[in-house]
Amino acid sequence: MSFEISALFRPKLPAPASARFKAFPTYNFVGGHNDAASIPVEALTAAAARVIAREGKSLATYGLNSGPQGYRPLREFIASWMAESADTHDSADEILITSGSLQALDLVNQLLVGPDDMVIAEEATYGGALTRLAKLGVPYLGVRLDDDGIDMSHLAELLESQKNAGQPVKFIYTIPTVQNPTGGVMPVKRRRHLLDLAARYNCLIFEDDCYADLVWSGIRPPTIRALDAEAAVAEGRSNRVIYCGSFSKSVAPALRIGFIMADWPVLAQILPLKTDAGTGALDQMVLAEFCKDQFPDHIARLRARLKSKCDMTIQALEEHFGTAAEFTAPLGGIFIWVTLPEGVDTKRLEVAALKEGIAINPGAEWTVDGSNNRRRMRLCFGNPEESEIRGGIARLAEICHREFGVPERISNIEQS
Ligand SMILES: Cc1ncc(COP(=O)(O)O)c(C=O)c1O
């Protein structure tokens, strides 16, 4: 009898991976990849040597003598950095190290929601958050955004109509500081307004903040979690914000180090859900050793480099797409959210561009209402080299012109 292994897989699995990895496309404007030249290779090498020589024997234990919340010196660094940079005063005990902030998303979803719940996400948001909710069968609604983030009157409408429909909202998922994909930063006043609405409708806020260290000005607003701290203490309740951060964008995505900041009742219930026996120990040790003296200088350099790539991308868009590409210059981060003229379908553009080695994120995958966002695309400028940015955008304009007739005219294409 022939043996068909896939016949034994359980039903309702996601679609299998379409192909094995071969190589990144030549012009890689997708994903959250970082700037290769900014990886602090020498400093990480030295940090690894130091910390392993000093503490390597603790690798003999699960959890590095720090318990299931993660390597204590790393949690202490995060606590001190959040206090210094974001006026957020949680201690190392309110931090759980996760395997990237993607694991934080999984854990928070597991803690809070199932198919009977309702979540509100920003109308344009991180595609990985939407696919996770969809996989769990959790319904979600999109709240309108403007340059300052969530439109509070629309949020109030949604919260009210959900309440009236007998399906109140469990949590609002927001990326307030360098929003993905718009690149905007929510001002403090709006953060407070968001907290007021969450309090009125008794829901939670899930604050996903992995780009916050990449605000060009180097000055980030206090976290929404910090803004709720005083009232939480005064009212003798838990903070209604669960916060997650990551070192993927500020140091390196391959490290897979993120974190959750939340009150103990939340962490105590998340810990049994984190069944991986701890996030990679060496990654945590090396990162903590590196960060304790070098993080501020490192991110200042990284920000300057990303800002210059951002400027270059904007220049290339203006040169090659002209007025056909509309966007608001991001306030930090690694991407630009572009709207193309009516009639352009960025899903089709993606397919055509990939054949020529250019990868883009089509807008439909980065929005709650995908079908109404087909003419948008997200371009990540973090990883491509300068010549690839210029060459890639020029070619993309040429392909878009060929497929959709926009931009109407093509400037002298720089082939590189
Ligand atoms: C908003 C947001 N959250 C979470 C993640 C996941 O990042 P990581 O798991 O690498 O920390 C990303 C990655 O791009 C993101 O953009």
The ligand as an SDF file (V2000), in Angstrom:
LIG
                    3D

 16 16  0  0  0  0  0  0  0  0999 V2000
    3.9380   46.0780   14.1480 C   0  0  0  0  0  0  0  0  0  0  0  0
    4.7540   44.8210   14.2070 C   0  0  0  0  0  0  0  0  0  0  0  0
    4.5990   43.9860   15.2570 N   0  0  0  0  0  0  0  0  0  0  0  0
    5.3110   42.8620   15.3650 C   0  0  0  0  0  0  0  0  0  0  0  0
    6.2320   42.5090   14.3940 C   0  0  0  0  0  0  0  0  0  0  0  0
    7.0040   41.2440   14.5730 C   0  0  0  0  0  0  0  0  0  0  0  0
    8.3250   41.5030   14.8030 O   0  0  0  0  0  0  0  0  0  0  0  0
    9.3330   40.5460   15.6010 P   0  0  0  0  0  0  0  0  0  0  0  0
    8.6320   39.2470   15.8560 O   0  0  0  0  0  0  0  0  0  0  0  0
   10.4920   40.3820   14.6950 O   0  0  0  0  0  0  0  0  0  0  0  0
    9.6510   41.2610   16.8560 O   0  0  0  0  0  0  0  0  0  0  0  0
    6.4240   43.3300   13.2910 C   0  0  0  0  0  0  0  0  0  0  0  0
    7.3840   42.9630   12.2440 C   0  0  0  0  0  0  0  0  0  0  0  0
    7.5580   43.5460   11.2440 O   0  0  0  0  0  0  0  0  0  0  0  0
    5.6620   44.5220   13.2020 C   0  0  0  0  0  0  0  0  0  0  0  0
    5.7990   45.3570   12.1690 O   0  0  0  0  0  0  0  0  0  0  0  0
  1  2  1  0
  2  3  1  0
  2 15  2  0
  3  4  2  0
  4  5  1  0
  5  6  1  0
  5 12  2  0
  6  7  1  0
  7  8  1  0
  8  9  2  0
  8 10  1  0
  8 11  1  0
 12 13  1  0
 12 15  1  0
 13 14  2  0
 15 16  1  0
M  END
$$$$
